[in-house]
Amino acid sequence: MGTRQGSRRPTQVEIARRAGVSQATVSLVINGHGSQVSADRREAVLAVIAELGYTVNTAARSLRGKGNRILGLYTFEPVFPVSERDFYFPFLQGVEAEAALLGYDMLLFTSAGGSTERSIYAGGSNRLLKSDGCVLLGRHLARDELARLSREDFPYVFIGRREVEGVRLSYVGADYANATKTMVQRLAAMGHSRILLVRRAEGAEPGLDRAAGHRAGLEAAGLHFTPDLVHQVGDGSEIDAELLRSWTHAGITAILVEPREADGIGRALELAAASAGIRIPTDLSVAFLGEAPASTPTRIWTGLALPRAEMGQEAVRMLITLLEDRDAGPLQKLLPCEPVDGNSIALASSVSVHT
């Protein structure tokens, strides 16, 4: 078969899928490193390339400077302080490993100009143009800068689901909605009928996804959602004995907590429960909808393991697809979270059967 007429060019992702190999293998063959690939896989890739009529888009490479084979990594906040290192390291590890596997160098962009607020456009120009395309990450992003990058047709992939008004951007994120739904259903199966979601006050996308999953989980378990099953907090310092008593007096037997950057909310819950005479998990089950606070000699929090290294790897693969094909985007993908069992959830002390 020849080149497909009237349709966009095939991508390396499509070639890999049809040949039954990884995108890394396809990239090695296409970029002249086929000797690093077994003969049978190399022949399978070459056969699919011939079938689909794949050719390198040299014009796109020239326009985007792809000949440099340099991918950027830009963070909207520092990632090396001790308080952030454990959270960001797997993302960085995944990005670096996949870039190296696919034959790209990485360029790390840090803050410029001495300002405490980072900006892609420090000095008025797009600093990321030193790279062919960029992986972006950070909790405290500048949405106007993402919109500007999109208007400039600069290829980038954000790690984390993000929405920007008027723009459809490419991202790879954690599937918080389905993970939360599953956690709610698990607690419901343990006899909990009043399951409270403790949300951050700000309405970022991960919080919105968790809220949607909370509601969907209740409905799937045959439980009614009511607004009083959602409580918003700031940094977690508001959690005290009086608040926990008000929850248990309202019939709450389990809470789902949106994590914070620090472990403070875990300590606040332990102290408040002890002060209120509430036993975790006997009287109140607690699960975190993300990376849980650090364990203590007596407490291992139930939570979720985020696919952080995999998200970094997928972001690089997406970015290379965007570099190959100007019409491929936007690309958006959510990866599943895995439950992490601890000793902070248990059967409801007064189990109700729902039919």
C-alpha positions as CSV (number, residue, x, y, z in Angstrom):
1,M,0.0,0.0,0.0
2,G,1.2,3.6,-0.7
3,T,0.8,6.8,1.2
4,R,-2.7,7.3,2.5
5,Q,-4.4,10.0,0.5
6,G,-6.6,12.7,2.0
7,S,-5.5,12.0,5.5
8,R,-2.8,13.1,7.9
9,R,0.6,11.5,7.9
10,P,1.0,8.4,10.0
11,T,2.9,8.9,13.3
12,Q,5.5,6.8,15.0
13,V,2.8,5.8,17.6
14,E,0.7,4.3,14.8
15,I,3.7,2.5,13.3
16,A,4.6,1.1,16.7
17,R,1.1,-0.1,17.4
18,R,0.8,-1.9,14.0
19,A,4.3,-3.4,14.2
20,G,3.7,-4.6,17.8
21,V,6.8,-2.8,19.1
22,S,7.5,0.2,21.3
23,Q,7.7,3.8,20.1
24,A,11.3,3.8,21.2
25,T,12.0,0.9,18.8
26,V,10.4,2.8,15.9
27,S,12.4,6.0,16.7
28,L,15.7,4.1,16.7
29,V,14.9,2.5,13.3
30,I,13.8,5.8,11.7
31,N,16.7,7.8,13.1
32,G,19.4,5.4,11.8
33,H,20.0,3.4,15.0
34,G,18.5,0.2,13.7
35,S,21.6,-1.8,14.6
36,Q,20.4,-1.5,18.3
37,V,17.2,-3.3,17.4
38,S,16.8,-7.0,16.8
39,A,16.5,-8.0,13.1
40,D,12.9,-9.3,13.3
41,R,11.7,-6.1,15.0
42,R,13.6,-3.9,12.6
43,E,12.0,-5.7,9.6
44,A,8.6,-5.4,11.2
45,V,9.0,-1.7,11.6
46,L,10.3,-1.2,8.1
47,A,7.4,-3.2,6.7
48,V,4.9,-1.0,8.4
49,I,6.7,2.1,7.3
50,A,6.5,0.9,3.7
51,E,2.9,-0.1,4.1
52,L,1.8,3.3,5.5
53,G,4.1,5.3,3.3
54,Y,5.7,7.1,6.2
55,T,8.2,9.8,5.4
56,V,10.0,12.2,7.7
57,N,8.4,15.6,7.6
58,T,11.6,17.6,6.9
59,A,9.6,20.9,6.6
60,A,8.2,20.5,10.0
61,R,11.6,19.6,11.4
62,S,13.1,22.7,9.8
63,L,10.3,25.0,11.1
64,R,10.6,23.7,14.6
65,G,14.3,23.2,14.8
66,K,13.8,19.5,15.3
67,G,17.3,18.8,13.9
68,N,18.6,19.8,17.3
69,R,16.9,16.8,19.0
70,I,16.6,18.7,22.2
71,L,13.6,18.5,24.4
72,G,13.0,21.1,27.1
73,L,11.8,20.6,30.6
74,Y,10.2,23.6,32.3
75,T,8.9,23.8,35.8
76,F,6.6,26.6,37.1
77,E,8.1,26.3,40.6
78,P,11.4,25.0,42.0
79,V,11.6,21.2,42.1
80,F,14.9,20.7,43.9
81,P,14.1,21.9,47.5
82,V,14.0,19.0,50.0
83,S,10.2,19.6,50.6
84,E,9.5,19.0,46.9
85,R,12.2,16.6,45.9
86,D,10.4,13.3,46.7
87,F,7.3,14.4,44.8
88,Y,8.9,15.6,41.6
89,F,11.8,13.2,41.3
90,P,9.9,10.3,39.6
91,F,8.5,12.7,37.0
92,L,12.0,14.0,36.2
93,Q,13.3,10.4,36.2
94,G,10.6,9.3,33.7
95,V,11.2,12.3,31.4
96,E,15.0,11.8,31.3
97,A,14.8,8.0,30.8
98,E,12.4,8.2,27.9
99,A,14.2,11.1,26.2
100,A,17.5,9.2,26.4
101,L,15.8,6.0,25.1
102,L,14.4,7.9,22.1
103,G,17.7,9.6,21.4
104,Y,17.0,13.2,22.6
105,D,18.9,15.5,24.9
106,M,17.2,17.3,27.7
107,L,17.5,21.0,28.5
108,L,16.3,22.1,31.9
109,F,14.8,25.6,32.1
110,T,15.0,27.3,35.5
111,S,13.9,30.8,36.6
112,A,15.6,33.8,35.0
113,G,15.8,37.5,36.0
114,G,16.0,37.0,39.7
115,S,12.2,37.2,40.2
116,T,10.5,35.0,42.7
117,E,7.8,34.4,40.0
118,R,8.9,32.2,37.1
119,S,8.0,33.2,33.6
120,I,8.5,31.5,30.2
121,Y,8.5,34.9,28.7
122,A,11.1,36.6,30.9
123,G,12.5,39.5,28.9
124,G,9.5,39.4,26.5
125,S,10.6,36.4,24.4
126,N,9.8,32.7,24.6
127,R,12.9,31.2,26.3
128,L,11.7,27.6,25.4
129,L,12.6,28.2,21.8
130,K,16.1,26.9,22.6
131,S,14.4,23.5,22.5
132,D,12.4,21.7,19.8
133,G,9.5,21.3,22.2
134,C,8.9,21.2,25.9
135,V,7.5,19.2,28.8
136,L,5.9,21.4,31.4
137,L,5.0,20.7,35.0
138,G,4.1,22.4,38.2
139,R,1.2,23.0,40.5
140,H,1.2,26.8,40.3
141,L,1.2,27.4,36.5
142,A,0.6,30.5,34.6
143,R,-2.4,29.8,32.4
144,D,-1.9,32.9,30.3
145,E,1.5,31.6,29.3
146,L,0.1,28.2,28.3
147,A,-2.4,30.0,26.1
148,R,0.3,32.1,24.5
149,L,2.4,29.0,23.8
150,S,-0.5,27.5,22.1
151,R,-1.2,30.6,20.0
152,E,2.5,30.5,18.9
153,D,2.1,26.8,17.9
154,F,5.0,25.9,20.1
155,P,4.8,22.1,20.9
156,Y,4.5,21.3,24.6
157,V,2.9,18.7,26.8
158,F,1.8,19.4,30.4
159,I,2.3,16.8,33.1
160,G,-1.1,16.9,34.9
161,R,-4.6,17.5,33.5
162,R,-4.9,21.3,32.9
163,E,-7.6,23.3,31.2
164,V,-7.1,26.8,29.7
165,E,-10.1,28.8,28.5
166,G,-10.1,29.0,24.7
167,V,-7.3,26.5,24.3
168,R,-7.1,22.7,24.0
169,L,-3.7,21.7,25.2
170,S,-1.8,18.4,25.3
171,Y,-1.4,16.7,28.7
172,V,-0.8,13.5,30.5
173,G,-2.4,13.2,33.9
174,A,-3.4,10.9,36.7
175,D,-7.0,9.5,36.5
176,Y,-8.2,10.9,39.8
177,A,-11.8,10.6,38.9
178,N,-11.9,6.9,38.4
179,A,-9.5,6.3,41.4
180,T,-11.8,8.3,43.7
181,K,-14.9,6.5,42.4
182,T,-13.2,3.2,43.1
183,M,-12.2,4.3,46.6
184,V,-15.8,5.4,47.4
185,Q,-17.2,2.1,46.2
186,R,-14.7,0.2,48.3
187,L,-15.7,2.1,51.4
188,A,-19.4,1.7,50.6
189,A,-18.8,-2.1,50.4
190,M,-17.3,-1.9,53.9
191,G,-20.6,-0.5,55.2
192,H,-19.9,3.3,55.0
193,S,-22.9,5.2,53.8
194,R,-21.8,8.7,54.8
195,I,-18.5,9.4,53.0
196,L,-17.2,12.9,53.2
197,L,-14.8,14.5,50.7
198,V,-12.4,16.9,52.2
199,R,-11.3,19.3,49.4
200,R,-8.8,22.0,49.0
201,A,-10.4,25.5,48.9
202,E,-8.9,26.2,45.4
203,G,-10.7,24.6,42.5
204,A,-7.8,23.2,40.5
205,E,-8.4,20.4,38.0
206,P,-7.3,17.5,40.2
207,G,-9.8,18.6,42.9
208,L,-12.6,18.9,40.3
209,D,-11.8,15.4,39.1
210,R,-11.8,14.0,42.6
211,A,-15.1,15.7,43.3
212,A,-16.6,14.2,40.2
213,G,-15.3,10.8,41.2
214,H,-16.7,11.1,44.7
215,R,-20.2,11.8,43.4
216,A,-20.0,9.1,40.7
217,G,-18.8,6.6,43.4
218,L,-21.7,7.4,45.7
219,E,-24.2,7.0,42.8
220,A,-22.6,3.7,41.7
221,A,-22.9,2.4,45.2
222,G,-26.6,3.4,45.4
223,L,-25.9,6.2,47.9
224,H,-27.3,9.7,47.7
225,F,-25.0,12.7,47.2
226,T,-25.8,15.8,49.2
227,P,-23.8,19.0,49.4
228,D,-22.9,18.4,53.1
229,L,-20.8,15.5,52.0
230,V,-18.1,17.9,50.7
231,H,-16.0,20.1,53.0
232,Q,-13.4,22.6,51.8
233,V,-10.3,23.4,53.9
234,G,-7.3,25.6,53.3
235,D,-3.9,24.3,54.5
236,G,-5.5,21.8,56.9
237,S,-4.9,23.8,60.0
238,E,-8.7,24.1,60.3
239,I,-9.0,20.5,61.2
240,D,-9.5,20.1,64.9
241,A,-11.3,18.1,67.5
242,E,-14.5,20.2,67.2
243,L,-14.6,19.7,63.4
244,L,-14.1,15.9,63.6
245,R,-16.9,15.7,66.3
246,S,-19.2,17.6,64.0
247,W,-18.6,15.2,61.2
248,T,-19.1,12.0,63.3
249,H,-22.2,13.6,64.9
250,A,-23.6,14.1,61.3
251,G,-23.1,10.4,60.7
252,I,-19.9,10.6,58.8
253,T,-17.9,7.3,59.2
254,A,-15.3,7.8,56.4
255,I,-13.5,10.7,54.9
256,L,-11.5,11.1,51.7
257,V,-8.8,13.7,51.8
258,E,-7.3,15.6,48.9
259,P,-3.5,15.7,49.8
260,R,-1.4,18.8,50.4
261,E,2.2,19.4,49.5
262,A,3.3,18.8,53.1
263,D,2.3,16.1,55.6
264,G,0.6,18.6,58.0
265,I,-2.9,17.4,57.3
266,G,-2.0,13.9,58.4
267,R,-0.6,15.1,61.7
268,A,-3.6,17.4,62.1
269,L,-6.0,14.5,61.7
270,E,-4.2,12.3,64.2
271,L,-4.0,15.1,66.8
272,A,-7.7,16.1,66.3
273,A,-8.9,12.6,66.5
274,A,-6.9,11.9,69.7
275,S,-8.2,15.1,71.3
276,A,-11.8,14.3,70.3
277,G,-11.6,10.7,71.5
278,I,-12.3,9.4,67.9
279,R,-10.4,6.3,66.9
280,I,-9.0,6.0,63.4
281,P,-10.1,3.7,61.7
282,T,-12.6,2.2,64.2
283,D,-14.8,5.3,64.5
284,L,-13.6,7.2,61.4
285,S,-11.9,5.7,58.3
286,V,-9.5,8.0,56.5
287,A,-8.1,7.6,52.9
288,F,-6.0,10.0,50.9
289,L,-6.8,10.6,47.2
290,G,-3.2,10.8,46.2
291,E,0.2,10.4,47.8
292,A,-0.6,9.9,51.5
293,P,1.4,11.6,54.3
294,A,4.5,9.8,55.6
295,S,3.9,6.7,57.8
296,T,4.4,6.8,61.5
297,P,5.3,3.9,63.9
298,T,1.5,3.4,64.4
299,R,-0.1,4.8,61.2
300,I,0.1,3.8,57.6
301,W,-2.3,5.9,55.6
302,T,-4.4,4.4,52.9
303,G,-3.9,6.3,49.7
304,L,-3.1,6.2,46.0
305,A,0.2,5.6,44.1
306,L,0.4,8.1,41.3
307,P,2.1,6.8,38.1
308,R,4.6,9.7,38.1
309,A,7.5,8.1,36.2
310,E,5.0,6.7,33.7
311,M,3.5,10.2,33.3
312,G,6.9,11.6,32.5
313,Q,7.6,8.9,30.0
314,E,4.3,9.3,28.3
315,A,4.7,13.1,28.2
316,V,8.0,12.7,26.2
317,R,6.3,10.2,23.8
318,M,3.4,12.6,23.2
319,L,5.8,15.5,22.6
320,I,7.7,13.6,20.0
321,T,4.5,12.8,18.3
322,L,3.6,16.5,18.2
323,L,7.0,17.2,16.8
324,E,6.5,14.7,14.0
325,D,3.0,15.7,13.0
326,R,1.8,19.3,13.2
327,D,-1.8,18.1,13.0
328,A,-1.5,15.4,15.7
329,G,-2.6,17.5,18.7
330,P,-3.9,18.1,21.1
331,L,-3.1,14.8,22.7
332,Q,-4.6,14.0,26.1
333,K,-4.3,10.9,28.3
334,L,-5.0,9.9,31.8
335,L,-3.1,7.1,33.5
336,P,-4.6,4.9,36.3
337,C,-3.6,5.3,39.9
338,E,-3.0,2.2,42.1
339,P,-4.4,1.9,45.6
340,V,-2.0,1.8,48.5
341,D,-3.4,-0.1,51.5
342,G,-2.8,1.1,55.0
343,N,-4.4,0.7,58.5
344,S,-6.5,3.9,58.3
345,I,-9.7,2.4,56.9
346,A,-11.9,-0.4,58.3
347,L,-15.4,-1.8,58.3
348,A,-18.0,0.8,59.4
349,S,-18.8,0.2,63.1
350,S,-22.5,0.2,62.3
351,V,-22.9,-1.6,59.0
352,S,-25.9,-0.8,56.9
353,V,-26.9,-3.1,54.0
354,H,-28.0,-1.3,50.9
355,T,-30.1,-3.1,48.3
